[in-house]
Amino acid sequence: RLAAAPAQERLNKVISDMRAEIERLRQEHVALRADIRKRYPEYAELIDPKPVGISDVRKALAPGEALVSIYLGESQSYVWTIAAGGKAAFRVVPLKRTEIESDVRELRHAMEFGAGSQAQLQPFDLARAHRLYRAFFEADEALWKDAQVLNVIPHGALGQLPFALLVTAAPAQQPTAGTQAEVPWLIRKVALAQLPSANAFAALRRAPPGKAGREPFIGFGDPLFTAAAAGGTQVRAVRNLAVQKAADTTEERLSALAQGNRPQQPTAAPAMPTLSQAFALLSALPDTAEELRQIAVVLKADQSRDVFLNREATEKNVKQAQLENRRVVAFATHGITAGQLTGLDQPALALSNPALTGDGDNDGFLTMEEVLGLKLDADWVVLSACNTAAEDGRGSEAVSGLGRAFFYAGARSLLVSNWAVETTSARLLTTELFRRQSGNPQITRAEALRQSMLALMERHAVDPATGRPLFSYAHPTFWAPFALVGDGGAR
């Protein structure tokens, strides 16, 4: 009958049916979400969090804490500062998002170095670091100056920069390598914790404490990538994958087409390596084995049972381990960003090469999706790898998908790195963190990290042959790469 009807009548019938179907699906969707919220409230909060207000944040703040939330706009930015005592302030900052992105880009550039020697370090722009402090923290310092822990919710590019390296006073002159530890870094004033959102902060404070009787530690590191690496070759001082991501010029070419211009053909980029080829590009990280062993000693863990190194640092062992029964879970390896390898469209941690370990059911890369399937009850997850805190391709995200995945899997706090870390200083910093927290269980996680950073600033790299100092660790590339994400005010 519909086929025999006039065209307009047929069209009206189709439209009417579509509207009815849309309404039916909408009601079904509402009912399903209500059922999920009733039966699985924690999952419902994850996929559809209810916004929290200033009063909720005030209730969540413990004595001795404050919170700063930042939003970067196209033409100006915004800052909310909330003290535990109840006072709050809101300010408009006359800085564009692009200006802040430029500042972050330049400051991060100073963290790049080849093999970790002082000669390859870039000068750090103290004036630029002070400008960001002045824009987002200085005006409301009265609200947080007495806090022991300052919780910060960054936005956009600010999520790529540890706030510890901001400078609280205008520099009189550029410091030398020997005097950088004396710079008035923000970390000297207050311990810092980073959070993905106000919702996450409130949710963490509502979460129950970890179960009593958990084992203290489990760690995976120094994976076996190539047969040659088993003989001690391919060692590199920096934990990163030496693959350059090709520039994405799609938007520029589409814009040119829209304007009637013939877009310039992009230069052919080198083909990205596949997952199996990537292992040949990954350098061995023997110092990470010592890092995990030292953390195990500090936490009084059983090294023979709780530390998985070399051939044992496999994806299979990660998935089969009882991670829900560990207070600290650590990964000391390379971090891979999304799109860095052909076939890897999400961030991942590199584990041992399955071709060498016989782990035929896995590809050797623990991806964000696989992390979401883990079950954790961890006070700490340590990601002592490169770029685990960097943005994952979406400018509005302040913490990478990999870090968030561990957070959602059951971690209360994450220790993540913002750039390719120098392996010796990374080991010194992470082991000192747990040494200080174990030595004084009353200090918060954020304070333990702060003390570890300050201690590393005063240290020097030492020539193993002569015992003589080589260079200072006072440059922020060594002590500032790690950020605490999550509940830094807990112990």
C-alpha positions as CSV (number, residue, x, y, z in Angstrom):
1,R,0.0,0.0,0.0
2,L,2.8,2.4,0.9
3,A,4.5,1.7,-2.5
4,A,1.2,2.7,-4.3
5,A,0.8,5.9,-2.3
6,P,1.8,9.3,-3.6
7,A,5.5,10.2,-3.1
8,Q,4.7,12.8,-0.4
9,E,2.6,10.4,1.6
10,R,5.3,7.8,1.4
11,L,7.9,10.3,2.7
12,N,5.6,11.4,5.5
13,K,5.1,7.7,6.5
14,V,8.9,7.1,6.5
15,I,9.5,10.2,8.6
16,S,6.7,9.2,11.1
17,D,8.1,5.7,11.5
18,M,11.6,7.0,12.0
19,R,10.4,9.4,14.7
20,A,8.5,6.6,16.5
21,E,11.6,4.4,16.3
22,I,13.8,7.2,17.7
23,E,11.4,7.8,20.6
24,R,11.3,4.0,21.3
25,L,15.1,3.8,21.3
26,R,15.3,6.9,23.5
27,Q,13.0,5.5,26.1
28,E,14.9,2.2,26.0
29,H,18.2,4.0,26.5
30,V,16.9,5.9,29.5
31,A,15.6,2.7,31.1
32,L,18.9,0.9,30.5
33,R,20.9,3.8,32.0
34,A,18.6,3.8,35.0
35,D,19.0,0.1,35.5
36,I,22.8,0.4,35.2
37,R,22.9,3.2,37.8
38,K,20.8,1.0,40.1
39,R,22.7,-2.3,39.7
40,Y,26.2,-1.0,39.0
41,P,26.5,2.5,40.6
42,E,30.3,2.7,40.3
43,Y,30.3,1.9,36.6
44,A,27.5,4.4,36.1
45,E,29.6,7.1,37.8
46,L,32.4,6.2,35.4
47,I,30.5,6.5,32.1
48,D,28.1,9.3,33.2
49,P,29.5,11.2,36.2
50,K,27.3,13.7,37.9
51,P,29.0,17.1,38.1
52,V,30.1,18.1,41.6
53,G,29.9,21.7,42.9
54,I,32.1,23.8,45.1
55,S,30.4,22.5,48.2
56,D,31.2,18.9,47.3
57,V,34.9,19.8,46.8
58,R,34.9,21.6,50.2
59,K,33.6,18.4,51.9
60,A,36.2,16.3,50.1
61,L,39.1,18.4,51.1
62,A,41.0,17.3,54.2
63,P,42.5,19.7,56.7
64,G,45.8,21.0,55.2
65,E,44.6,20.7,51.6
66,A,43.5,23.1,48.9
67,L,42.4,22.7,45.3
68,V,43.1,24.7,42.1
69,S,41.1,24.0,39.0
70,I,42.1,25.5,35.6
71,Y,40.3,25.8,32.3
72,L,41.9,27.1,29.1
73,G,39.6,29.1,26.8
74,E,40.1,30.3,23.3
75,S,40.4,34.0,24.3
76,Q,41.0,33.8,28.1
77,S,41.4,31.2,30.8
78,Y,39.7,30.6,34.2
79,V,40.9,29.5,37.7
80,W,38.9,28.3,40.7
81,T,40.8,28.1,44.0
82,I,39.2,26.4,47.0
83,A,40.6,26.2,50.5
84,A,39.8,23.5,53.0
85,G,38.4,26.1,55.4
86,G,35.6,26.9,52.9
87,K,36.9,30.1,51.2
88,A,36.9,30.0,47.4
89,A,37.9,32.4,44.6
90,F,37.3,32.6,40.9
91,R,39.4,34.5,38.4
92,V,39.6,35.2,34.7
93,V,43.2,35.0,33.4
94,P,43.9,37.1,30.2
95,L,45.9,34.3,28.5
96,K,44.7,32.5,25.4
97,R,44.9,28.8,25.1
98,T,47.4,29.1,22.3
99,E,49.7,31.3,24.5
100,I,49.7,28.7,27.2
101,E,50.3,25.9,24.7
102,S,53.3,27.8,23.5
103,D,54.7,28.2,27.0
104,V,54.2,24.5,27.7
105,R,55.8,23.5,24.4
106,E,58.9,25.6,25.2
107,L,59.3,24.4,28.7
108,R,59.0,20.8,27.6
109,H,61.6,21.4,24.9
110,A,64.1,22.1,27.7
111,M,63.5,18.6,29.0
112,E,64.8,16.9,25.8
113,F,68.2,15.4,25.8
114,G,70.0,12.6,24.0
115,A,72.0,10.3,26.3
116,G,71.4,12.2,29.6
117,S,74.7,14.1,29.8
118,Q,74.8,17.6,31.2
119,A,76.3,18.9,27.9
120,Q,73.1,17.9,26.1
121,L,70.6,19.6,28.5
122,Q,68.7,22.6,27.3
123,P,68.5,25.9,29.3
124,F,65.3,26.1,31.3
125,D,63.3,29.2,30.9
126,L,62.7,30.4,34.5
127,A,60.9,33.5,33.4
128,R,58.3,31.5,31.4
129,A,57.8,29.1,34.3
130,H,57.3,32.1,36.6
131,R,54.7,33.6,34.2
132,L,52.6,30.4,34.4
133,Y,52.8,30.4,38.2
134,R,51.8,34.1,38.4
135,A,48.9,33.5,36.0
136,F,47.3,30.6,37.8
137,F,48.5,30.5,41.4
138,E,50.0,33.7,42.7
139,A,46.9,35.9,43.1
140,D,45.1,33.3,45.3
141,E,48.1,32.2,47.2
142,A,46.5,33.3,50.5
143,L,44.0,30.5,50.1
144,W,46.5,27.7,49.7
145,K,49.8,29.0,51.3
146,D,49.2,27.1,54.5
147,A,48.2,23.8,52.8
148,Q,50.5,20.8,52.9
149,V,49.0,19.4,49.7
150,L,47.8,21.4,46.8
151,N,45.5,19.4,44.4
152,V,45.5,20.7,40.9
153,I,43.1,20.0,38.0
154,P,44.8,21.0,34.8
155,H,43.3,21.4,31.4
156,G,44.6,20.9,27.9
157,A,48.3,21.4,27.4
158,L,48.8,22.1,31.1
159,G,48.3,18.4,31.7
160,Q,51.7,17.8,30.0
161,L,53.6,19.9,32.5
162,P,54.3,19.0,36.1
163,F,53.4,22.0,38.3
164,A,56.4,21.2,40.5
165,L,58.7,23.0,38.1
166,L,56.8,26.3,38.1
167,V,58.9,29.1,39.7
168,T,57.4,31.2,42.5
169,A,59.6,34.3,42.2
170,A,61.0,36.2,39.2
171,P,64.6,35.1,38.5
172,A,67.3,37.6,38.9
173,Q,69.5,35.7,36.5
174,Q,69.8,32.4,34.8
175,P,71.2,29.9,37.3
176,T,74.2,27.7,36.6
177,A,74.0,23.9,36.7
178,G,75.4,24.0,40.2
179,T,72.8,26.5,41.6
180,Q,69.6,25.2,40.0
181,A,68.6,23.4,43.2
182,E,68.3,26.9,44.8
183,V,65.7,28.1,42.4
184,P,62.3,28.9,44.2
185,W,60.5,26.0,42.5
186,L,56.8,25.6,43.5
187,I,57.6,22.1,44.9
188,R,59.6,23.9,47.6
189,K,56.5,25.5,48.9
190,V,53.9,22.7,48.8
191,A,53.4,19.1,47.9
192,L,51.4,18.6,44.7
193,A,48.8,16.1,43.3
194,Q,47.2,16.2,39.9
195,L,43.6,15.2,39.2
196,P,41.7,14.6,36.0
197,S,38.6,16.3,37.3
198,A,36.7,17.5,40.3
199,N,34.4,14.4,40.0
200,A,37.5,12.1,40.2
201,F,38.7,14.0,43.3
202,A,35.3,13.6,45.1
203,A,35.0,9.9,43.9
204,L,38.4,9.1,45.3
205,R,37.5,10.5,48.7
206,R,34.3,8.4,48.7
207,A,36.1,5.2,47.8
208,P,36.7,2.7,50.5
209,P,40.2,2.1,51.8
210,G,42.2,-0.8,50.5
211,K,41.7,-4.2,52.0
212,A,43.9,-5.1,55.0
213,G,46.5,-7.8,54.5
214,R,47.4,-7.0,51.0
215,E,50.9,-8.0,49.8
216,P,53.2,-4.9,49.6
217,F,54.4,-4.9,46.1
218,I,54.6,-6.4,42.6
219,G,56.8,-5.1,39.8
220,F,57.5,-5.7,36.1
221,G,60.6,-4.3,34.4
222,D,63.7,-4.7,32.2
223,P,61.7,-6.7,29.6
224,L,63.5,-8.8,27.0
225,F,63.0,-7.2,23.6
226,T,65.7,-8.8,21.4
227,A,68.0,-11.8,21.6
228,A,70.9,-9.4,21.5
229,A,69.6,-7.5,24.5
230,A,69.9,-10.7,26.6
231,G,73.7,-10.4,26.1
232,G,73.7,-6.9,27.5
233,T,73.7,-4.8,24.3
234,Q,71.4,-2.0,23.1
235,V,71.4,-0.3,26.5
236,R,70.2,3.3,26.5
237,A,70.0,5.9,29.2
238,V,66.6,7.1,28.2
239,R,63.3,5.2,28.4
240,N,61.6,5.9,25.1
241,L,60.9,4.5,21.7
242,A,63.0,6.1,19.0
243,V,60.2,6.4,16.4
244,Q,59.1,9.8,15.0
245,K,55.4,10.1,14.5
246,A,54.4,11.4,11.0
247,A,52.7,14.8,11.1
248,D,49.0,14.7,10.4
249,T,48.2,17.3,7.7
250,T,44.6,16.2,7.1
251,E,43.0,19.4,8.5
252,E,45.3,21.7,6.6
253,R,44.7,19.9,3.3
254,L,40.9,19.9,3.8
255,S,41.0,23.6,4.6
256,A,42.9,24.3,1.4
257,L,40.3,22.3,-0.6
258,A,37.5,24.3,1.0
259,Q,39.1,27.5,-0.1
260,G,39.4,26.3,-3.6
261,N,43.2,25.8,-3.4
262,R,45.0,22.7,-4.5
263,P,46.6,21.2,-1.4
264,Q,50.3,20.5,-1.5
265,Q,50.9,16.8,-1.7
266,P,52.4,15.6,1.6
267,T,55.9,14.3,1.7
268,A,55.9,10.6,2.0
269,A,56.7,9.7,5.6
270,P,58.7,6.6,6.5
271,A,56.4,3.7,7.1
272,M,55.8,3.1,10.8
273,P,57.1,-0.1,12.3
274,T,54.7,-2.9,13.0
275,L,54.3,-4.3,16.5
276,S,56.7,-7.2,15.9
277,Q,59.3,-4.8,14.3
278,A,59.1,-2.4,17.2
279,F,61.0,-4.7,19.6
280,A,64.2,-4.1,17.6
281,L,63.9,-0.4,18.3
282,L,63.4,-0.8,22.0
283,S,66.6,-0.5,24.1
284,A,67.3,-2.7,27.1
285,L,66.7,-1.1,30.5
286,P,68.8,-3.0,33.0
287,D,68.7,-0.1,35.5
288,T,64.9,-0.7,35.8
289,A,65.7,-4.1,37.3
290,E,67.7,-2.5,40.1
291,E,64.9,0.1,40.5
292,L,62.3,-2.7,41.1
293,R,64.6,-4.7,43.4
294,Q,65.3,-1.6,45.5
295,I,61.6,-0.8,45.8
296,A,60.9,-4.4,46.8
297,V,63.6,-4.2,49.5
298,V,62.2,-0.9,50.9
299,L,58.6,-2.4,51.0
300,K,59.8,-5.7,52.4
301,A,58.5,-7.7,49.4
302,D,59.8,-11.1,48.3
303,Q,62.0,-10.4,45.3
304,S,61.9,-14.0,44.1
305,R,58.1,-13.9,43.9
306,D,57.1,-10.3,43.4
307,V,59.6,-9.0,40.9
308,F,59.2,-10.0,37.3
309,L,62.3,-9.2,35.1
310,N,63.6,-9.9,31.6
311,R,61.9,-13.1,30.3
312,E,59.4,-13.0,33.2
313,A,58.2,-9.5,32.4
314,T,55.6,-10.8,30.1
315,E,52.0,-9.7,29.3
316,K,50.8,-13.1,30.3
317,N,52.4,-12.8,33.8
318,V,50.8,-9.3,34.3
319,K,47.3,-10.7,33.4
320,Q,47.7,-13.8,35.6
321,A,49.1,-12.0,38.6
322,Q,46.9,-11.3,41.6
323,L,47.1,-7.6,41.2
324,E,44.1,-7.0,43.4
325,N,46.1,-8.2,46.4
326,R,49.0,-5.6,46.0
327,R,49.4,-2.2,47.6
328,V,52.0,-1.1,45.0
329,V,52.0,-2.2,41.4
330,A,55.0,-0.9,39.3
331,F,55.9,-1.0,35.6
332,A,59.4,0.1,34.7
333,T,59.7,0.0,31.0
334,H,59.1,1.9,27.8
335,G,55.7,3.7,27.2
336,I,54.3,3.7,23.7
337,T,51.9,6.5,22.6
338,A,48.9,5.9,20.4
339,G,49.7,5.9,16.7
340,Q,53.4,5.3,17.3
341,L,53.3,1.8,15.8
342,T,51.2,0.3,13.0
343,G,48.3,-1.5,14.5
344,L,48.5,0.3,17.9
345,D,45.8,2.9,18.1
346,Q,46.0,3.3,21.9
347,P,48.8,3.9,24.4
348,A,50.6,0.9,25.8
349,L,53.4,-0.4,27.9
350,A,56.1,-2.5,26.2
351,L,56.7,-5.9,27.8
352,S,58.9,-8.8,26.8
353,N,58.9,-10.0,23.2
354,P,56.6,-13.0,22.8
355,A,58.8,-14.4,20.1
356,L,61.5,-14.9,22.7
357,T,59.4,-15.9,25.7
358,G,56.8,-18.2,24.1
359,D,53.9,-16.0,25.2
360,G,52.0,-16.8,22.0
361,D,48.6,-15.5,23.3
362,N,49.8,-11.9,23.6
363,D,51.6,-9.3,21.5
364,G,53.8,-8.0,24.2
365,F,52.1,-4.6,24.5
366,L,49.8,-4.0,27.5
367,T,47.3,-1.6,26.0
368,M,44.8,0.8,27.5
369,E,41.9,-1.6,26.7
370,E,43.7,-4.5,28.4
371,V,44.5,-2.3,31.5
372,L,40.8,-1.6,31.9
373,G,40.3,-5.4,32.2
374,L,42.7,-5.7,35.2
375,K,41.5,-5.8,38.8
376,L,43.4,-3.6,41.2
377,D,43.2,-2.5,44.8
378,A,46.4,-0.5,44.7
379,D,47.4,2.6,46.7
380,W,50.1,3.2,44.1
381,V,50.5,2.3,40.4
382,V,54.0,3.4,39.3
383,L,54.4,3.9,35.6
384,S,58.2,4.5,35.4
385,A,58.1,4.7,31.6
386,C,58.2,7.6,29.1
387,N,55.3,9.8,28.2
388,T,52.7,8.0,30.3
389,A,51.3,11.3,31.4
390,A,51.4,12.9,27.9
391,E,48.2,13.7,26.1
392,D,46.8,10.8,24.1
393,G,45.8,12.8,21.0
394,R,42.8,14.7,22.3
395,G,43.6,18.2,23.4
396,S,41.1,18.3,26.2
397,E,42.5,15.3,28.1
398,A,44.9,16.2,30.8
399,V,46.0,12.6,31.7
400,S,46.7,9.9,29.1
401,G,44.3,7.1,28.4
402,L,46.9,4.7,29.8
403,G,47.0,6.5,33.1
404,R,43.2,6.8,33.3
405,A,42.8,3.1,32.6
406,F,44.9,2.1,35.6
407,F,42.9,4.7,37.6
408,Y,39.6,3.1,36.6
409,A,40.9,-0.4,37.2
410,G,41.3,0.3,40.9
411,A,44.3,2.4,41.5
412,R,44.0,5.2,44.1
413,S,47.0,7.1,42.9
414,L,49.4,6.9,39.9
415,L,53.0,8.0,39.6
416,V,53.3,8.9,35.9
417,S,56.1,10.4,33.8
418,N,55.6,13.3,31.5
419,W,58.6,12.8,29.2
420,A,61.4,10.3,28.3
421,V,63.0,9.8,31.7
422,E,66.8,9.4,32.3
423,T,66.9,5.9,33.7
424,T,69.3,6.4,36.7
425,S,67.6,9.5,38.1
426,A,64.2,7.8,37.6
427,R,65.4,4.8,39.8
428,L,66.8,7.2,42.5
429,L,63.6,9.2,42.6
430,T,61.1,6.3,42.8
431,T,63.1,4.2,45.3
432,E,63.6,7.3,47.5
433,L,59.9,8.0,47.4
434,F,59.0,4.6,48.9
435,R,61.9,4.8,51.3
436,R,60.6,8.0,52.8
437,Q,57.0,6.8,53.0
438,S,58.0,3.6,54.6
439,G,60.2,5.4,57.0
440,N,57.4,7.8,58.0
441,P,54.0,6.3,57.4
442,Q,52.3,9.5,58.6
443,I,53.3,11.6,55.6
444,T,51.0,11.8,52.5
445,R,51.9,10.3,49.1
446,A,52.3,13.8,47.7
447,E,54.7,14.8,50.5
448,A,56.8,11.6,50.0
449,L,57.2,12.5,46.3
450,R,58.0,16.1,47.2
451,Q,60.8,15.0,49.6
452,S,62.1,12.6,47.0
453,M,62.3,15.4,44.4
454,L,64.1,17.8,46.8
455,A,66.6,15.1,47.7
456,L,67.3,14.3,44.0
457,M,68.0,18.0,43.3
458,E,71.0,17.8,45.6
459,R,72.5,14.7,44.1
460,H,75.1,14.2,41.2
461,A,75.6,11.6,38.6
462,V,78.7,9.6,39.5
463,D,81.3,8.1,37.3
464,P,81.2,4.4,38.2
465,A,84.9,3.9,37.4
466,T,86.3,6.8,39.5
467,G,83.4,7.7,41.8
468,R,83.8,11.3,40.8
469,P,80.7,13.5,40.2
470,L,79.8,14.0,36.5
471,F,76.9,16.4,36.6
472,S,74.1,17.6,38.8
473,Y,70.6,16.3,38.9
474,A,69.3,19.8,39.8
475,H,68.0,20.4,36.3
476,P,64.2,19.7,36.3
477,T,64.5,17.1,33.5
478,F,65.8,14.7,36.2
479,W,63.7,15.5,39.3
480,A,60.5,16.8,37.7
481,P,59.3,14.2,35.1
482,F,57.0,12.4,37.6
483,A,53.6,13.6,38.7
484,L,51.3,12.1,41.3
485,V,47.8,11.7,39.8
486,G,45.0,10.9,42.2
487,D,44.7,10.9,45.9
488,G,47.9,12.6,47.0
489,G,46.5,13.6,50.4
490,A,46.2,10.0,51.5
491,R,48.9,8.0,53.3
